[in-house]
Amino acid sequence: MAFKEVALIRCPDAELEKHRCEIETPKYKLFVRTVRNQGQAVEICQSLVKEEGIHSILLCAGFTYKNIAQIAEVVGPNVGISVARGDGPSNKVTAAAMEKAGWFQ
């Protein structure tokens, strides 16, 4: 049995069916999905946990603590949730690059 994980990335111009991929080895399967909003994130997590038996969810830094709590509630206690967070200087660099790319319009 492979360890199964989904990485969710919030992106303002995400097209769920287009911007996605899967990477698989005999012992690991990674589902990468981009979502525009929290509703899509919840839907994807519910679906992948039910249909694929996801063990772990990795969320990008774009998810708030309330978003994370909602996802945790929906998927239940048997799915691990991790969140990518940077330190202060890294967050400033990242925010500046995202601003330049038009994320916050």
Backbone as ProteinMPNN parsed JSONL, in Angstrom:
{"seq_chain_A": "MAFKEVALIRCPDAELEKHRCEIETPKYKLFVRTVRNQGQAVEICQSLVKEEGIHSILLCAGFTYKNIAQIAEVVGPNVGISVARGDGPSNKVTAAAMEKAGWFQ", "coords_chain_A": {"N_chain_A": [[0.84, -1.191, 0.0], [0.603, 2.17, -0.873], [1.731, 5.306, 0.494], [-0.399, 8.047, 0.584], [-0.824, 11.354, -0.467], [-2.061, 14.707, -0.637], [-1.302, 17.766, -2.136], [-2.3, 20.989, -1.779], [-2.75, 23.98, -3.48], [-3.473, 27.347, -3.302], [-4.613, 29.564, -5.698], [-5.276, 32.443, -7.56], [-6.034, 32.263, -10.27], [-6.542, 29.631, -10.786], [-7.429, 26.674, -12.509], [-9.198, 24.067, -11.871], [-9.494, 21.511, -13.164], [-7.53, 21.645, -15.051], [-5.044, 22.545, -13.955], [-3.296, 20.537, -12.411], [-1.731, 17.549, -11.129], [-0.285, 14.274, -10.84], [1.963, 12.262, -9.053], [3.681, 9.274, -8.824], [5.109, 6.571, -7.061], [6.08, 3.209, -6.24], [5.685, 3.264, -3.46], [4.586, 5.701, -2.768], [2.172, 8.197, -3.433], [1.408, 11.211, -4.856], [-0.915, 13.737, -5.07], [-1.435, 16.679, -6.724], [-3.106, 19.655, -6.518], [-4.622, 22.635, -7.673], [-6.503, 25.302, -6.367], [-9.13, 27.751, -6.41], [-10.499, 28.766, -4.239], [-11.775, 28.388, -0.854], [-14.027, 26.732, -0.818], [-13.652, 25.014, -3.035], [-11.331, 23.761, -2.113], [-12.209, 22.345, 0.178], [-14.032, 20.609, -1.033], [-12.348, 19.108, -2.776], [-10.608, 17.897, -0.911], [-12.413, 16.325, 0.644], [-13.359, 14.608, -1.381], [-10.978, 13.3, -2.337], [-10.065, 12.032, -0.019], [-12.149, 10.246, 0.456], [-12.351, 8.802, -2.026], [-9.714, 8.095, -2.771], [-8.355, 7.447, -0.496], [-6.667, 9.195, 0.963], [-3.917, 9.962, 3.068], [-2.616, 12.156, 4.082], [-2.628, 15.733, 4.05], [-1.238, 18.493, 2.495], [-0.992, 21.846, 2.816], [-0.704, 24.994, 1.15], [0.758, 28.191, 2.045], [-1.309, 29.971, 1.74], [-3.638, 29.304, 3.04], [-5.776, 30.044, 5.711], [-5.902, 29.845, 9.339], [-8.53, 29.311, 10.067], [-9.511, 28.229, 7.673], [-7.972, 25.892, 7.596], [-8.886, 24.581, 9.9], [-11.541, 24.07, 9.14], [-11.163, 22.28, 6.995], [-9.899, 20.195, 8.385], [-11.989, 19.396, 10.05], [-13.797, 18.386, 8.177], [-12.425, 16.238, 6.921], [-11.754, 14.562, 9.004], [-10.286, 12.832, 11.905], [-8.349, 10.986, 11.118], [-6.694, 11.785, 9.104], [-3.752, 13.385, 8.349], [-2.738, 16.815, 8.589], [-0.733, 19.258, 7.192], [0.94, 22.421, 7.033], [2.493, 24.69, 4.905], [4.698, 27.093, 5.891], [6.556, 30.112, 5.997], [9.452, 31.906, 7.298], [9.668, 35.257, 8.715], [11.299, 37.063, 6.954], [11.298, 35.49, 4.58], [8.567, 35.339, 4.034], [8.039, 38.013, 3.357], [9.502, 38.314, 0.965], [8.214, 36.419, -0.636], [5.558, 37.432, -0.629], [5.972, 39.868, -1.986], [6.745, 38.956, -4.531], [4.408, 37.605, -5.277], [2.611, 39.735, -5.317], [3.674, 41.242, -7.438], [3.13, 39.459, -9.49], [0.431, 39.718, -9.697], [-1.43, 38.593, -7.944], [-3.042, 39.719, -5.94], [-5.04, 41.397, -6.863]], "CA_chain_A": [[0.0, 0.0, 0.0], [1.355, 3.416, -0.968], [1.342, 6.473, 1.279], [-1.067, 8.966, -0.342], [-0.843, 12.726, 0.029], [-2.492, 15.739, -1.578], [-0.78, 19.116, -1.938], [-3.267, 21.974, -2.277], [-2.206, 25.307, -3.68], [-4.478, 28.366, -3.632], [-4.126, 30.427, -6.769], [-6.456, 33.166, -8.041], [-6.461, 31.898, -11.619], [-6.517, 28.17, -10.88], [-8.471, 25.924, -13.199], [-9.08, 22.798, -11.157], [-9.307, 20.352, -14.038], [-6.351, 21.85, -15.893], [-3.83, 22.742, -13.168], [-3.222, 19.42, -11.47], [-0.876, 16.454, -11.568], [-0.081, 13.172, -9.894], [3.281, 11.639, -9.095], [3.502, 7.997, -8.138], [6.124, 5.529, -6.972], [5.414, 2.075, -5.6], [5.383, 3.503, -2.042], [4.108, 7.059, -2.542], [1.371, 8.825, -4.485], [1.147, 12.613, -4.567], [-1.911, 14.431, -5.876], [-1.259, 18.122, -6.63], [-4.307, 20.332, -7.012], [-4.736, 24.074, -7.445], [-7.889, 25.705, -6.12], [-9.343, 29.197, -6.338], [-11.139, 29.21, -3.007], [-11.946, 27.414, 0.214], [-15.045, 25.756, -1.209], [-13.0, 23.998, -3.868], [-10.386, 23.019, -1.268], [-12.978, 21.406, 0.992], [-14.585, 19.604, -1.942], [-11.253, 18.243, -3.225], [-10.148, 17.09, 0.231], [-13.444, 15.318, 0.91], [-13.396, 13.658, -2.474], [-9.775, 12.479, -2.385], [-10.03, 11.169, 1.169], [-13.138, 9.189, 0.254], [-12.119, 7.992, -3.224], [-8.329, 7.653, -2.924], [-7.78, 7.052, 0.785], [-5.571, 10.111, 1.295], [-3.426, 9.893, 4.446], [-2.062, 13.433, 4.514], [-2.92, 16.909, 3.235], [-0.252, 19.557, 2.629], [-1.606, 23.092, 2.367], [0.207, 26.12, 0.953], [0.619, 29.244, 3.053], [-2.499, 30.776, 1.468], [-4.772, 28.858, 3.852], [-5.814, 30.611, 7.061], [-6.155, 28.863, 10.391], [-9.948, 28.937, 9.974], [-9.6, 27.312, 6.531], [-7.366, 24.622, 8.007], [-9.813, 23.952, 10.849], [-12.689, 23.575, 8.378], [-10.721, 21.088, 6.272], [-9.684, 19.147, 9.388], [-13.317, 18.941, 10.484], [-14.423, 17.64, 7.085], [-11.722, 14.989, 6.601], [-11.731, 13.709, 10.177], [-9.046, 12.73, 12.685], [-7.409, 9.996, 10.596], [-5.934, 12.377, 8.005], [-2.83, 14.408, 8.827], [-2.734, 18.074, 7.845], [0.461, 20.076, 7.371], [0.837, 23.707, 6.36], [3.782, 25.29, 4.574], [4.826, 28.461, 6.377], [7.919, 30.614, 5.964], [9.811, 32.854, 8.354], [9.326, 36.639, 8.373], [11.936, 37.54, 5.72], [10.83, 34.705, 3.441], [7.192, 35.744, 3.745], [8.08, 39.311, 2.666], [9.964, 38.065, -0.404], [7.135, 35.712, -1.324], [4.437, 38.356, -0.829], [6.349, 40.83, -3.019], [6.693, 38.258, -5.824], [2.997, 37.341, -5.582], [2.049, 41.049, -5.667], [4.165, 41.565, -8.787], [2.466, 38.538, -10.432], [-0.973, 40.088, -9.796], [-2.283, 37.737, -7.126], [-3.898, 40.423, -4.972], [-5.831, 42.422, -7.542]], "C_chain_A": [[0.879, 1.246, 0.0], [0.827, 4.444, 0.027], [0.788, 7.496, 0.294], [-1.235, 10.339, 0.299], [-1.37, 13.655, -1.051], [-1.85, 17.054, -1.161], [-1.766, 20.077, -2.585], [-2.626, 23.342, -2.34], [-3.344, 26.244, -4.047], [-3.871, 29.326, -4.631], [-5.334, 31.126, -7.393], [-6.917, 32.793, -9.443], [-6.435, 30.385, -11.852], [-7.71, 27.646, -11.672], [-8.314, 24.485, -12.729], [-8.796, 21.607, -12.059], [-8.048, 20.451, -14.891], [-5.047, 21.869, -15.091], [-3.743, 21.717, -12.042], [-2.231, 18.397, -12.001], [-0.825, 15.389, -10.483], [1.3, 12.59, -10.134], [3.186, 10.366, -8.272], [4.766, 7.144, -8.207], [5.42, 4.331, -6.354], [4.991, 2.336, -4.139], [4.769, 4.869, -1.75], [3.279, 7.533, -3.731], [1.015, 10.23, -4.028], [0.148, 13.157, -5.573], [-1.662, 15.926, -5.668], [-2.475, 18.767, -7.271], [-4.209, 21.821, -6.718], [-6.215, 24.419, -7.301], [-7.966, 27.224, -6.047], [-9.8, 29.655, -4.959], [-11.296, 28.056, -2.014], [-12.981, 26.343, -0.133], [-14.469, 24.645, -2.062], [-12.049, 23.141, -3.032], [-11.107, 21.961, -0.443], [-13.5, 20.265, 0.128], [-13.509, 18.605, -2.389], [-10.782, 17.339, -2.092], [-11.141, 15.983, 0.55], [-13.404, 14.209, -0.131], [-12.182, 12.738, -2.469], [-9.64, 11.565, -1.165], [-10.965, 9.976, 0.963], [-12.745, 8.239, -0.887], [-10.71, 7.4, -3.322], [-7.683, 7.2, -1.62], [-6.579, 7.892, 1.188], [-5.224, 10.001, 2.778], [-3.027, 11.262, 4.992], [-2.414, 14.526, 3.517], [-1.855, 17.951, 3.541], [-0.834, 20.819, 2.008], [-0.549, 24.173, 2.188], [-0.089, 27.19, 2.001], [-0.61, 30.124, 2.848], [-3.727, 30.383, 2.27], [-4.677, 29.449, 5.253], [-6.059, 29.503, 8.079], [-7.617, 28.41, 10.396], [-10.169, 27.974, 8.809], [-9.104, 25.927, 6.917], [-8.303, 23.869, 8.947], [-11.023, 23.367, 10.126], [-12.32, 22.301, 7.619], [-10.519, 19.933, 7.244], [-11.012, 18.558, 9.856], [-13.947, 18.021, 9.437], [-13.754, 16.286, 6.853], [-11.606, 14.049, 7.794], [-10.343, 13.522, 10.769], [-8.012, 11.755, 12.133], [-6.609, 10.486, 9.395], [-5.058, 13.479, 8.588], [-2.905, 15.653, 7.962], [-1.478, 18.848, 8.22], [0.29, 21.35, 6.562], [2.239, 24.251, 6.128], [3.78, 26.744, 5.039], [6.296, 28.862, 6.317], [8.206, 31.493, 7.168], [9.49, 34.267, 7.866], [9.965, 37.146, 7.088], [11.46, 36.781, 4.478], [9.417, 35.095, 3.046], [7.155, 37.076, 2.994], [8.5, 39.141, 1.209], [8.851, 37.412, -1.221], [5.968, 36.638, -1.615], [4.741, 39.37, -1.925], [6.269, 40.19, -4.408], [5.253, 37.985, -6.239], [2.291, 38.639, -5.997], [2.429, 41.415, -7.103], [3.468, 40.702, -9.851], [0.951, 38.798, -10.53], [-1.928, 39.252, -8.96], [-3.319, 38.492, -6.317], [-4.754, 41.512, -5.596], [-7.299, 42.28, -7.234]], "O_chain_A": [[1.805, 1.35, 0.804], [-0.358, 4.457, 0.361], [1.425, 7.788, -0.718], [-1.71, 10.475, 1.427], [-1.154, 13.421, -2.24], [-1.853, 17.413, 0.016], [-2.037, 19.994, -3.783], [-2.031, 23.807, -1.368], [-4.094, 25.979, -4.987], [-2.766, 29.834, -4.441], [-6.32, 30.466, -7.722], [-8.087, 32.989, -9.773], [-6.318, 29.927, -12.989], [-8.838, 28.115, -11.521], [-7.397, 23.78, -13.15], [-7.941, 20.781, -11.742], [-7.558, 19.441, -15.395], [-4.055, 21.271, -15.508], [-4.07, 21.996, -10.888], [-1.927, 18.384, -13.194], [-1.272, 15.601, -9.355], [1.744, 12.446, -11.273], [2.671, 10.378, -7.154], [5.399, 7.014, -9.255], [4.254, 4.442, -5.977], [4.057, 1.708, -3.641], [4.461, 5.167, -0.596], [3.638, 7.301, -4.886], [0.411, 10.428, -2.974], [0.346, 13.046, -6.783], [-1.678, 16.39, -4.528], [-2.83, 18.468, -8.411], [-3.765, 22.221, -5.641], [-7.064, 23.894, -8.022], [-7.003, 27.894, -5.675], [-9.529, 30.784, -4.552], [-10.984, 26.905, -2.318], [-12.817, 25.177, 0.226], [-14.761, 23.469, -1.842], [-11.974, 21.927, -3.226], [-10.665, 20.814, -0.374], [-13.419, 19.097, 0.511], [-13.74, 17.396, -2.379], [-10.579, 16.142, -2.297], [-10.751, 14.827, 0.71], [-13.413, 13.024, 0.201], [-12.332, 11.522, -2.583], [-9.148, 10.443, -1.283], [-10.606, 8.837, 1.261], [-12.8, 7.02, -0.73], [-10.53, 6.325, -3.892], [-6.59, 6.635, -1.631], [-5.589, 7.366, 1.696], [-6.108, 9.953, 3.633], [-3.089, 11.505, 6.197], [-2.49, 14.291, 2.311], [-1.595, 18.259, 4.704], [-1.133, 20.852, 0.814], [0.392, 24.264, 2.977], [-1.066, 27.097, 2.744], [-0.92, 30.948, 3.708], [-4.755, 31.055, 2.192], [-3.635, 29.367, 5.902], [-6.381, 28.37, 7.72], [-7.906, 27.251, 10.697], [-10.927, 27.012, 8.935], [-9.736, 24.918, 6.605], [-8.49, 22.661, 8.806], [-11.479, 22.276, 10.47], [-13.094, 21.343, 7.606], [-10.926, 18.807, 6.957], [-11.128, 17.346, 10.034], [-14.555, 17.005, 9.776], [-14.44, 15.293, 6.613], [-11.379, 12.853, 7.611], [-9.349, 13.99, 10.213], [-6.892, 11.706, 12.643], [-5.925, 9.7, 8.74], [-5.555, 14.395, 9.243], [-3.11, 15.567, 6.751], [-1.192, 19.067, 9.397], [-0.404, 21.37, 5.546], [3.068, 24.27, 7.037], [2.937, 27.531, 4.611], [7.178, 28.038, 6.56], [7.312, 31.789, 7.961], [9.081, 34.446, 6.719], [9.251, 37.618, 6.204], [11.244, 37.39, 3.431], [9.1, 35.173, 1.859], [6.334, 37.254, 2.093], [7.916, 39.758, 0.319], [8.585, 37.809, -2.355], [5.44, 36.637, -2.727], [3.858, 39.7, -2.717], [5.782, 40.812, -5.352], [4.909, 38.114, -7.414], [1.472, 38.638, -6.917], [1.581, 41.849, -7.883], [3.243, 41.156, -10.973], [0.267, 38.177, -11.343], [-3.124, 39.213, -9.248], [-4.385, 37.946, -6.033], [-5.15, 42.455, -4.911], [-8.111, 43.063, -7.725]]}, "name": "protein", "num_of_chains": 1, "seq": "MAFKEVALIRCPDAELEKHRCEIETPKYKLFVRTVRNQGQAVEICQSLVKEEGIHSILLCAGFTYKNIAQIAEVVGPNVGISVARGDGPSNKVTAAAMEKAGWFQ"}
